């Protein structure tokens, strides 16, 4: 039986970073190089730098005007101005001109009266060195200008050149190589078309982008097969190429084909295997020894799941590689955010929450996005990341957390936070809003229609998408608003009437014709999460058909979006699922119509004058946008943009 890795311990990322720093000799590992000063911004100085020249190198006029001897002006009064003659008593100067010999002050031209071609009058005395930049006012030759281990800024470059420093000795850049691994991983440069069990390699390019932002020299290789000897050769090749660090992508978790640890142990000493952060747990750190031929270099096993790899890059690689160069590790702005819904977490592990965040009133409200370690799109959709502490079992709705912002603080004022039911039209609106001359960002947390109403009740969303059908009244949304949003004045705007039905495989091979077929033994269903309007609709139709939920195979298997339901059907993970026609059409699946329903935006009336909401509604009401909604398939726009009233049903 193939041996599997075991995490002997997991430690906080800060301790992992400290272990790496203790094991590495950065002065021995990185050398120095001399670079032109004008190209040195961002580099770290290797030693102290002393000025060669003073700045300015001469007494200089600091204003346009006349240069004078201050004691010649002491008698000047407003009612008895002093006359000075050109040449002997004053000389015209411009800003930056050398101060003429014998002169020690400058009078601004605005305070000079030209009496004739050679005479001027001044009505106030000048004091010695008035409006004069004296030699060495800014920099004095031989003084310490820049200390060692300073990361040079653009302004530092200006100071160095002003002091006659045309070359600087700086620390080498860290050189690092990224080796993706896995038999199932396809080289993206070949533009592959993956089949079942294959994935397109992308982690190397995420690392490369990070590396550029950190100021290190990075490279990557094509995917390395799952073979221990092949991986060892690839790591040794990376060291032989002069890299200070070699990062192996994937292969550091508990799988039987995860060889990073055994390879690292064969050429070095393992420092860390497992950090107490989710995602990111499988992170592996080691330092090479004499067996590698290149002792004292850093080896890293980065997790294969994309979000886990990001945590490794940000929390481990960034601080360690910056420290090696003597550079300042990148830091994000932090802010207090209020969580839009309850989020449980596993005690003993710090958990990273990706958050859709925006300002609502005087608070920054954040809705958790999907938490899977493989879901890189949650990072593209997030405005913030917060960490649930190791000792916590989760975060309650309305609780505050300190979050790292992924966008500038000002951007949060241009975010529309939507919590509620997923619909493809929400994505369409998000794209339209980003196309404005002053873009707005629409961010969504797919919590279902009931989750959206709960968020409105807690003040955690600007608006909620809902399509809740009430069988007793035949109406949509209002019976639920009356029940769950008592005392909250809301305005309900229709976005579209949409077609719900059973999403089935192309050609409908199982001949599924209606809800009655969900009780068949050969049909495997994929459901939506509790609180979703689609699930409430399903339960209504099951009850009408006399089918108990437990009679439906897969009833307890849940997804959070219509597209996720459609993907389950496309891949054969489910025979069918209830969803919108647009999701079926997008993946070229077949569709069994079941019902029409009204998908509305529920907006607290106090937000109706918010400029973001006003802009959103103006977009919805455009004929061109309505046409795009209809083009998605399975939508009707007869009510789109209209204010809904109780009892209107489908209009």
C-alpha positions as CSV (number, residue, x, y, z in Angstrom):
1,X,0.0,0.0,0.0
2,X,1.3,3.5,-0.9
3,X,2.3,5.5,2.1
4,X,0.3,8.6,2.9
5,X,1.6,11.8,4.5
6,X,0.5,12.6,8.1
7,X,0.4,16.1,9.5
8,X,2.5,15.7,12.7
9,X,1.4,19.1,13.9
10,X,-0.2,22.3,12.5
11,X,1.2,25.6,13.7
12,X,0.1,29.2,13.3
13,X,1.4,30.8,10.1
14,X,3.3,33.4,12.2
15,X,5.3,30.6,13.9
16,X,5.9,29.0,10.5
17,X,7.4,32.2,9.2
18,X,9.6,32.5,12.3
19,X,10.9,29.0,11.9
20,X,11.9,29.8,8.3
21,X,13.6,33.0,9.3
22,X,15.5,31.1,12.0
23,X,16.7,28.4,9.6
24,X,17.8,30.7,6.8
25,X,20.9,32.9,6.8
26,X,19.8,35.7,4.6
27,X,23.2,37.5,4.6
28,X,24.9,34.3,3.3
29,X,22.1,33.4,0.9
30,X,21.7,36.6,-1.0
31,X,24.6,38.6,-2.4
32,X,24.7,42.2,-3.6
33,X,24.8,43.9,-7.0
34,X,25.3,47.4,-8.3
35,X,22.5,49.0,-10.3
36,X,22.0,52.4,-11.8
37,X,20.3,54.7,-9.3
38,X,17.5,55.7,-11.7
39,X,16.5,52.0,-11.9
40,X,16.8,51.2,-8.2
41,X,13.3,52.1,-6.8
42,X,12.0,49.2,-4.8
43,X,15.4,47.7,-4.2
44,X,17.0,47.3,-0.8
45,X,20.3,49.0,0.0
46,X,23.2,46.8,0.8
47,X,25.0,49.4,3.0
48,X,24.9,53.0,4.1
49,X,25.0,55.6,1.3
50,X,26.8,59.0,1.9
51,X,26.2,62.1,-0.1
52,X,29.0,63.1,-2.6
53,X,27.7,66.6,-3.2
54,X,25.7,69.2,-1.3
55,X,22.3,70.2,-2.5
56,X,22.2,72.9,-3.5
57,X,25.8,73.3,-4.3
58,X,25.6,77.1,-4.4
59,X,23.5,79.8,-2.7
60,X,20.4,80.0,-4.9
61,X,17.5,82.4,-5.3
62,X,14.3,80.8,-4.0
63,X,12.0,83.4,-5.7
64,X,11.8,85.5,-8.8
65,X,13.0,89.0,-7.9
66,X,16.1,91.0,-7.1
67,X,19.2,90.0,-5.2
68,X,20.3,92.6,-2.7
69,X,22.6,93.2,0.3
70,X,20.2,93.0,3.3
71,X,21.9,95.9,5.2
72,X,21.3,98.2,2.2
73,X,17.5,97.8,2.8
74,X,17.2,98.3,6.6
75,X,16.1,101.9,6.2
76,X,13.3,101.2,3.8
77,X,9.8,102.3,4.9
78,X,6.4,102.4,3.3
79,X,6.4,106.3,3.5
80,X,10.1,106.5,2.7
81,X,11.1,103.8,0.2
82,X,14.8,103.0,-0.4
83,X,16.2,103.4,-4.0
84,X,18.7,100.8,-5.3
85,X,20.6,101.0,-8.5
86,X,21.1,98.1,-10.9
87,X,24.5,96.5,-10.7
88,X,25.8,98.1,-7.5
89,X,22.6,97.9,-5.4
90,X,20.7,95.0,-6.9
91,X,20.7,92.3,-9.6
92,X,17.6,90.7,-11.2
93,X,17.4,86.9,-10.5
94,X,15.0,84.1,-11.2
95,X,14.2,81.1,-9.0
96,X,17.1,78.7,-8.9
97,X,19.7,81.3,-10.1
98,X,23.0,81.4,-8.2
99,X,23.0,84.3,-5.7
100,X,25.4,87.0,-7.1
101,X,28.6,87.6,-5.2
102,X,28.2,90.0,-2.4
103,X,24.4,89.6,-2.2
104,X,22.7,87.8,0.7
105,X,18.9,88.3,0.2
106,X,16.2,88.2,-2.4
107,X,13.2,90.5,-2.6
108,X,10.2,89.1,-4.5
109,X,9.5,90.9,-7.7
110,X,5.9,91.6,-6.5
111,X,7.4,93.8,-3.8
112,X,9.7,95.8,-6.1
113,X,8.7,99.2,-7.8
114,X,10.5,99.9,-11.0
115,X,11.3,103.7,-10.8
116,X,13.3,103.8,-14.1
117,X,15.5,101.6,-16.2
118,X,18.3,101.4,-13.6
119,X,16.5,102.2,-10.3
120,X,14.0,100.3,-8.1
121,X,12.2,101.3,-5.0
122,X,11.5,99.0,-2.0
123,X,9.3,99.9,0.9
124,X,10.2,97.2,3.4
125,X,13.6,95.9,4.7
126,X,14.9,92.5,3.7
127,X,16.6,90.3,6.3
128,X,19.8,88.3,5.7
129,X,19.2,85.1,3.6
130,X,15.6,86.0,2.9
131,X,14.2,83.8,0.0
132,X,17.6,82.2,-0.4
133,X,18.4,78.5,-0.6
134,X,21.8,78.2,1.0
135,X,24.5,75.7,0.1
136,X,23.7,72.3,1.7
137,X,20.2,73.5,2.8
138,X,18.8,70.1,1.7
139,X,21.9,67.8,1.5
140,X,25.4,68.3,2.9
141,X,28.2,66.5,1.2
142,X,29.5,63.4,3.2
143,X,26.4,63.2,5.4
144,X,24.5,59.9,5.7
145,X,21.8,60.0,3.1
146,X,20.3,56.5,3.1
147,X,20.9,53.8,5.7
148,X,21.5,50.1,5.0
149,X,18.6,47.7,4.4
150,X,16.3,50.5,3.3
151,X,13.8,49.8,0.5
152,X,14.3,52.7,-1.9
153,X,11.3,54.9,-2.7
154,X,10.8,57.1,-5.8
155,X,11.7,60.1,-3.6
156,X,14.9,58.4,-2.4
157,X,16.0,58.1,-6.1
158,X,15.6,61.9,-6.4
159,X,17.7,62.5,-3.3
160,X,20.4,60.1,-4.4
161,X,20.8,61.7,-7.8
162,X,20.8,65.2,-6.3
163,X,23.7,64.1,-4.1
164,X,25.7,62.8,-7.0
165,X,25.0,59.1,-6.4
166,X,24.7,57.5,-9.8
167,X,25.0,53.9,-8.9
168,X,23.9,52.0,-5.7
169,X,24.8,48.7,-4.2
170,X,21.6,46.8,-3.4
171,X,20.7,43.4,-2.1
172,X,20.1,40.8,-4.8
173,X,16.5,40.0,-5.7
174,X,15.2,36.7,-4.4
175,X,15.1,34.2,-7.3
176,X,12.3,31.6,-7.0
177,X,11.0,28.8,-9.2
178,X,7.5,27.4,-9.1
179,X,7.0,23.8,-10.1
180,X,3.4,22.7,-10.6
181,X,2.8,19.0,-10.2
182,X,0.3,16.3,-11.0
183,X,-0.5,13.8,-13.8
184,X,-4.0,15.4,-14.1
185,X,-2.6,19.0,-14.5
186,X,-2.4,20.4,-18.1
187,X,0.1,23.0,-19.3
188,X,-1.9,26.1,-19.9
189,X,0.6,27.3,-22.6
190,X,-0.7,24.4,-24.8
191,X,-4.2,25.8,-24.6
192,X,-5.6,22.4,-23.7
193,X,-9.2,21.3,-23.7
194,X,-9.5,19.3,-20.4
195,X,-11.5,16.1,-20.2
196,X,-12.9,14.3,-17.1
197,X,-10.3,14.3,-14.3
198,X,-8.1,16.9,-15.9
199,X,-7.5,20.5,-14.8
200,X,-5.7,23.5,-16.5
201,X,-2.7,24.6,-14.5
202,X,-3.0,28.1,-13.2
203,X,-1.3,28.3,-9.8
204,X,2.1,29.0,-11.3
205,X,0.7,32.2,-12.8
206,X,-1.0,33.3,-9.6
207,X,2.4,32.9,-8.0
208,X,4.2,34.8,-10.8
209,X,1.8,37.7,-10.4
210,X,2.4,37.8,-6.7
211,X,6.2,37.6,-7.3
212,X,6.2,40.6,-9.5
213,X,4.3,42.6,-6.9
214,X,6.9,41.5,-4.3
215,X,9.8,42.5,-6.4
216,X,11.4,39.1,-6.8
217,X,12.7,37.3,-9.9
218,X,10.5,34.3,-10.5
219,X,10.2,31.5,-13.1
220,X,8.0,28.4,-13.5
221,X,8.2,25.1,-15.3
222,X,5.6,22.9,-17.1
223,X,3.7,20.5,-14.8
224,X,5.9,17.8,-13.2
225,X,4.4,14.3,-13.3
226,X,3.5,12.5,-10.1
227,X,6.7,10.6,-9.7
228,X,9.0,11.0,-6.7
229,X,12.3,10.7,-8.6
230,X,11.1,13.1,-11.4
231,X,10.0,15.6,-8.8
232,X,13.4,15.4,-7.0
233,X,15.3,16.0,-10.2
234,X,13.0,19.0,-11.0
235,X,13.7,20.5,-7.5
236,X,17.5,20.0,-7.9
237,X,17.4,21.5,-11.3
238,X,15.6,24.6,-9.8
239,X,18.4,24.9,-7.2
240,X,21.1,24.4,-9.8
241,X,19.6,27.3,-11.8
242,X,20.5,29.6,-8.9
243,X,17.1,29.9,-7.2
244,X,17.1,30.9,-3.6
245,X,13.7,29.2,-3.2
246,X,11.9,26.4,-5.0
247,X,8.1,26.2,-4.6
248,X,6.4,22.9,-5.4
249,X,2.7,23.4,-6.3
250,X,0.5,20.6,-4.8
251,X,1.9,17.3,-3.6
252,X,2.1,18.5,0.1
253,X,-1.2,17.2,1.5
254,X,-2.1,13.7,2.6
255,X,-2.6,11.9,-0.7
256,X,-0.7,8.8,-1.7
257,X,0.8,10.6,-4.7
258,X,1.9,13.6,-2.7
259,X,5.7,13.4,-2.8
260,X,6.9,16.9,-1.7
261,X,7.6,15.9,1.9
262,X,9.7,12.8,1.0
263,X,11.6,14.7,-1.7
264,X,12.3,17.6,0.7
265,X,13.4,15.2,3.5
266,X,15.8,13.5,1.0
267,X,17.7,16.8,0.4
268,X,17.0,18.9,3.5
269,X,15.3,19.4,6.8
270,X,11.5,19.8,7.1
271,X,10.6,22.8,9.3
272,X,6.8,22.9,9.0
273,X,4.2,20.5,7.6
274,X,0.8,22.0,8.2
275,X,-0.4,25.5,9.3
276,X,-3.5,26.0,11.4
277,X,-5.3,28.0,8.7
278,X,-8.2,26.9,6.5
279,X,-7.7,27.0,3.5
280,X,-3.9,26.6,3.5
281,X,-3.4,23.8,5.9
282,X,-1.0,21.5,3.8
283,X,1.7,24.2,3.5
284,X,5.2,22.6,3.8
285,X,8.5,24.4,4.6
286,X,12.0,23.0,4.5
287,X,15.6,24.1,4.2
288,X,18.1,22.3,2.0
289,X,21.3,20.7,3.4
290,X,24.6,19.4,1.9
291,X,22.8,16.4,0.2
292,X,21.2,18.9,-2.2
293,X,24.5,20.4,-3.2
294,X,23.0,23.8,-2.4
295,X,22.6,24.1,1.3
296,X,20.7,26.8,3.1
297,X,18.0,27.4,0.5
298,X,14.2,27.5,1.0
299,X,11.9,24.7,-0.1
300,X,8.1,25.3,-0.1
301,X,5.3,22.9,-0.7
302,X,2.3,25.1,-1.6
303,X,-1.2,23.5,-1.5
304,X,-2.7,22.6,-4.8
305,X,-6.2,24.0,-4.3
306,X,-6.1,27.6,-5.6
307,X,-7.4,29.5,-2.5
308,X,-5.2,27.3,-0.2
309,X,-2.2,28.3,-2.4
310,X,-3.1,32.0,-2.1
311,X,-3.1,31.7,1.7
312,X,0.3,30.1,1.5
313,X,1.6,32.9,-0.8
314,X,0.2,35.7,1.3
315,X,0.8,34.5,4.8
316,X,4.0,32.5,4.4
317,X,5.9,33.3,1.1
318,X,5.4,37.1,1.1
319,X,6.8,37.7,4.6
320,X,9.7,35.2,4.3
321,X,10.9,36.3,0.8
322,X,10.5,39.9,1.7
323,X,12.6,39.3,4.9
324,X,15.3,37.6,2.8
325,X,15.7,40.8,0.7
326,X,15.3,43.1,3.7
327,X,12.1,44.5,2.1
328,X,8.9,45.5,3.9
329,X,6.3,42.7,3.6
330,X,3.2,43.8,1.7
331,X,0.4,44.9,4.1
332,X,-3.3,45.5,3.4
333,X,-5.5,48.2,4.8
334,X,-7.8,46.8,7.5
335,X,-11.3,47.8,8.5
336,X,-14.0,46.7,10.9
337,X,-16.8,44.9,9.0
338,X,-20.2,43.6,10.2
339,X,-21.0,40.1,9.1
340,X,-24.2,39.7,7.1
341,X,-25.0,36.2,8.3
342,X,-24.0,33.6,10.8
343,X,-21.0,31.6,9.8
344,X,-19.9,28.6,11.8
345,X,-16.2,27.6,11.9
346,X,-14.1,24.7,13.1
347,X,-12.4,25.3,16.5
348,X,-8.6,24.9,16.5
349,X,-8.1,26.2,13.0
350,X,-8.0,29.8,11.8
351,X,-10.4,30.1,8.9
352,X,-10.2,32.6,6.1
353,X,-13.6,34.1,5.0
354,X,-13.8,35.7,1.6
355,X,-16.3,38.5,1.9
356,X,-18.4,40.6,-0.5
357,X,-18.3,43.9,1.3
358,X,-19.7,47.4,0.9
359,X,-20.7,50.4,2.9
360,X,-24.3,50.5,4.1
361,X,-25.0,53.6,6.2
362,X,-22.1,54.1,8.6
363,X,-21.1,50.5,8.6
364,X,-19.1,48.2,6.2
365,X,-21.2,45.1,5.8
366,X,-19.7,41.9,4.6
367,X,-21.4,38.8,3.3
368,X,-19.4,35.5,3.3
369,X,-18.8,34.0,-0.1
370,X,-18.5,30.2,-0.8
371,X,-15.8,28.7,1.4
372,X,-14.3,25.9,-0.8
373,X,-10.5,25.8,-1.1
374,X,-10.7,25.2,-4.8
375,X,-13.0,28.2,-5.6
376,X,-10.6,30.8,-6.9
377,X,-13.5,32.9,-8.2
378,X,-14.4,33.7,-4.6
379,X,-11.2,35.7,-4.5
380,X,-12.1,37.6,-7.7
381,X,-15.5,38.5,-6.2
382,X,-14.3,39.4,-2.7
383,X,-13.6,42.9,-1.5
384,X,-12.2,41.7,1.8
385,X,-10.8,38.7,3.7
386,X,-11.3,38.1,7.4
387,X,-10.0,35.4,9.7
388,X,-12.1,33.6,12.2
389,X,-9.8,33.0,15.3
390,X,-8.7,29.4,16.1
391,X,-10.5,29.4,19.4
392,X,-13.9,30.5,17.9
393,X,-16.7,28.2,16.7
394,X,-17.8,30.8,14.2
395,X,-19.1,34.3,13.9
396,X,-22.7,35.4,14.6
397,X,-24.7,37.6,12.2
398,X,-24.1,41.2,13.1
399,X,-20.8,40.5,14.8
400,X,-17.8,42.7,13.9
401,X,-14.5,41.3,12.5
402,X,-11.3,43.0,11.5
403,X,-10.9,42.4,7.7
404,X,-8.1,42.9,5.2
405,X,-9.4,45.0,2.3
406,X,-8.7,43.7,-1.2
407,X,-9.8,47.0,-2.7
408,X,-9.2,50.7,-1.7
409,X,-11.4,51.9,1.1
410,X,-13.1,54.4,-1.2
411,X,-14.3,51.6,-3.5
412,X,-16.6,50.3,-0.7
413,X,-18.7,53.4,-1.2
414,X,-19.3,52.3,-4.8
415,X,-20.4,48.7,-4.0
416,X,-24.0,47.5,-4.0
417,X,-24.4,44.6,-1.6
418,X,-27.0,42.1,-2.7
419,X,-27.9,39.1,-0.5
420,X,-30.6,36.7,-1.6
421,X,-31.6,34.4,-4.4
422,X,-29.2,33.7,-7.2
423,X,-30.3,34.7,-10.7
424,X,-28.3,35.1,-13.9
425,X,-29.8,38.5,-14.4
426,X,-27.9,39.7,-11.3
427,X,-24.7,38.8,-13.1
428,X,-25.9,40.7,-16.2
429,X,-26.7,43.8,-14.0
430,X,-23.2,43.6,-12.4
431,X,-21.6,43.7,-15.8
432,X,-23.8,46.7,-16.9
433,X,-22.9,48.7,-13.8
434,X,-19.2,48.2,-14.3
435,X,-19.5,49.6,-17.8
436,X,-20.7,53.0,-16.5
437,X,-18.4,56.0,-16.8
438,X,-18.4,56.0,-13.0
439,X,-18.5,52.2,-12.4
440,X,-20.4,50.6,-9.6
441,X,-19.7,47.1,-8.3
442,X,-22.6,44.7,-7.5
443,X,-21.5,41.9,-5.2
444,X,-23.8,39.0,-4.2
445,X,-24.0,36.5,-1.5
446,X,-26.2,33.6,-2.6
447,X,-28.2,33.0,0.6
448,X,-31.5,32.2,-0.9
449,X,-34.7,34.4,-0.9
450,X,-35.3,33.8,2.8
451,X,-31.6,34.6,3.6
452,X,-32.0,37.8,1.7
453,X,-35.0,38.9,3.8
454,X,-33.0,38.0,6.9
455,X,-30.2,40.2,5.7
456,X,-32.6,43.1,5.1
457,X,-33.9,42.7,8.6
458,X,-30.4,42.9,10.0
459,X,-29.5,45.9,7.9
460,X,-26.9,43.8,6.1
461,X,-27.8,44.4,2.4
462,X,-28.9,47.2,0.2
463,X,-31.3,44.9,-1.5
464,X,-32.4,41.3,-1.8
465,X,-33.5,39.2,-4.7
466,X,-36.5,37.1,-3.9
467,X,-39.0,34.8,-5.7
468,X,-41.0,33.4,-2.8
469,X,-44.4,31.9,-3.9
470,X,-47.2,31.7,-1.4
471,X,-49.7,28.9,-2.4
472,X,-52.4,30.2,-0.1
473,X,-52.6,33.7,-1.8
474,X,-51.1,32.9,-5.1
475,X,-48.9,35.9,-4.6
476,X,-45.1,36.4,-4.6
477,X,-42.9,37.8,-1.9
478,X,-45.4,40.1,-0.1
479,X,-46.8,37.4,2.2
480,X,-43.2,36.6,3.3
481,X,-42.3,40.3,3.6
482,X,-45.4,40.8,5.9
483,X,-44.4,37.9,8.0
484,X,-40.6,38.4,8.3
485,X,-40.0,42.1,7.8
486,X,-42.6,43.6,10.2
487,X,-42.0,47.3,10.8
488,X,-39.6,47.6,7.8
489,X,-40.8,49.7,4.9
490,X,-39.7,48.2,1.7
491,X,-40.2,48.9,-2.0
492,X,-40.5,45.9,-4.3
493,X,-39.3,46.3,-7.9
494,X,-39.7,43.5,-10.4
495,X,-36.6,42.4,-12.3
496,X,-38.2,39.7,-14.4
497,X,-40.7,36.9,-14.7
498,X,-38.7,33.7,-15.1
499,X,-39.4,30.1,-16.1
500,X,-38.6,27.5,-13.5
501,X,-38.5,23.8,-14.4
502,X,-36.5,20.6,-14.2
503,X,-33.0,20.8,-15.7
504,X,-32.3,17.5,-17.4
505,X,-29.5,16.0,-19.5
506,X,-29.4,16.8,-23.2
507,X,-32.0,14.7,-24.9
508,X,-33.7,13.9,-21.6
509,X,-32.4,10.3,-21.6
510,X,-34.5,9.3,-18.5
511,X,-37.6,10.8,-20.0
512,X,-38.3,13.0,-17.0
513,X,-41.7,14.7,-17.6
514,X,-42.6,16.3,-14.2
515,X,-42.4,16.3,-10.5
516,X,-43.9,12.8,-10.3
517,X,-40.8,11.4,-11.8
518,X,-38.6,12.6,-8.9
519,X,-39.8,9.6,-6.9
520,X,-38.4,7.1,-9.4
521,X,-35.5,4.9,-8.2
522,X,-33.5,5.7,-11.3
523,X,-33.7,9.5,-10.8
524,X,-31.1,11.3,-8.7
525,X,-32.1,14.8,-7.8
526,X,-29.9,17.8,-6.8
527,X,-31.7,20.3,-4.6
528,X,-31.2,24.0,-3.6
529,X,-30.3,25.1,-0.1
530,X,-32.9,25.6,2.7
531,X,-34.5,29.0,2.4
532,X,-34.1,29.2,-1.3
533,X,-37.2,30.2,-3.2
534,X,-36.6,27.4,-5.6
535,X,-36.7,24.9,-2.8
536,X,-39.9,26.4,-1.4
537,X,-41.4,26.0,-4.9
538,X,-40.2,22.4,-5.1
539,X,-41.7,21.6,-1.7
540,X,-45.0,23.1,-2.9
541,X,-45.1,21.0,-6.0
542,X,-44.1,17.8,-4.1
543,X,-46.9,18.4,-1.6
544,X,-49.4,19.0,-4.4
545,X,-48.2,15.7,-6.1
546,X,-48.4,13.8,-2.8
547,X,-44.7,13.0,-2.7
548,X,-42.8,13.0,0.5
549,X,-39.3,14.7,0.4
550,X,-37.7,11.5,1.7
551,X,-39.0,9.7,-1.4
552,X,-36.8,11.8,-3.6
553,X,-33.3,10.5,-4.0
554,X,-30.8,13.4,-3.5
555,X,-33.3,15.7,-1.8
556,X,-30.7,16.5,0.9
557,X,-28.0,17.2,-1.7
558,X,-27.8,21.0,-1.9
559,X,-26.3,23.6,-4.2
560,X,-26.4,27.4,-3.9
561,X,-27.0,28.6,-7.4
562,X,-28.9,27.6,-10.5
563,X,-25.7,27.3,-12.5
564,X,-24.3,24.9,-9.9
565,X,-27.4,22.7,-10.2
566,X,-27.0,22.8,-14.0
567,X,-23.3,21.7,-13.7
568,X,-24.3,18.8,-11.6
569,X,-26.7,17.6,-14.4
570,X,-24.1,18.3,-17.1
571,X,-21.4,16.2,-15.3
572,X,-23.8,13.3,-14.5
573,X,-23.6,14.0,-10.7
574,X,-27.4,14.3,-10.8
575,X,-30.2,13.2,-13.1
576,X,-32.0,16.5,-12.7
577,X,-32.5,19.6,-10.6
578,X,-35.0,22.4,-10.3
579,X,-33.8,25.6,-11.7
580,X,-34.3,28.4,-14.2
581,X,-34.3,27.9,-18.0
582,X,-31.4,30.4,-18.5
583,X,-29.1,28.0,-16.6
584,X,-30.2,25.1,-18.7
585,X,-29.7,27.1,-21.9
586,X,-26.3,28.3,-20.8
587,X,-25.0,24.7,-20.6
588,X,-27.0,23.4,-23.5
589,X,-29.1,21.1,-21.4
590,X,-32.8,20.2,-21.7
591,X,-35.6,21.7,-19.7
592,X,-39.0,20.5,-18.5
593,X,-41.1,23.6,-17.7
594,X,-42.8,23.6,-14.3
595,X,-43.8,27.2,-13.3
596,X,-43.5,30.9,-14.0
597,X,-42.5,33.1,-11.1
598,X,-41.8,36.7,-10.3
599,X,-38.2,37.5,-9.4
600,X,-38.2,40.8,-7.5
601,X,-35.7,43.1,-5.9
602,X,-36.8,44.0,-2.3
603,X,-35.3,47.3,-1.3
604,X,-35.6,49.1,2.1
605,X,-37.4,52.3,1.2
606,X,-34.8,54.3,3.1
607,X,-32.3,53.3,0.4
608,X,-34.4,54.3,-2.6
609,X,-32.6,57.7,-2.8
610,X,-29.2,56.2,-2.4
611,X,-27.3,57.1,-5.6
612,X,-26.2,53.5,-6.0
613,X,-29.8,52.2,-5.9
614,X,-31.0,55.0,-8.2
615,X,-28.4,54.0,-10.7
616,X,-29.3,50.3,-10.4
617,X,-33.0,51.0,-11.1
618,X,-32.2,53.3,-14.1
619,X,-30.1,50.5,-15.6
620,X,-32.9,47.9,-15.1
621,X,-35.5,50.2,-16.8
622,X,-33.4,50.6,-20.0
623,X,-34.9,48.9,-23.1
624,X,-31.5,47.6,-24.1
625,X,-31.0,45.9,-20.7
626,X,-34.5,44.4,-20.9
627,X,-33.6,43.0,-24.3
628,X,-30.4,41.4,-22.9
629,X,-32.5,39.9,-20.0
630,X,-34.8,38.3,-22.6
631,X,-31.9,37.1,-24.6
632,X,-30.7,34.9,-21.7
633,X,-33.7,32.7,-22.3
634,X,-36.6,31.9,-20.0
635,X,-37.4,35.5,-19.0
636,X,-40.2,37.8,-19.6
637,X,-39.8,41.6,-19.0
638,X,-43.4,42.9,-19.1
639,X,-43.1,44.0,-15.4
640,X,-39.3,44.7,-15.3
641,X,-38.6,47.9,-13.5
642,X,-42.1,48.4,-12.2
643,X,-43.1,48.8,-8.5
644,X,-45.0,45.7,-7.3
645,X,-48.0,45.8,-5.0
646,X,-49.6,43.0,-3.0
647,X,-51.9,40.8,-5.0
648,X,-50.3,41.5,-8.4
649,X,-49.0,37.9,-8.7
650,X,-47.8,37.6,-12.3
651,X,-49.4,40.9,-13.3
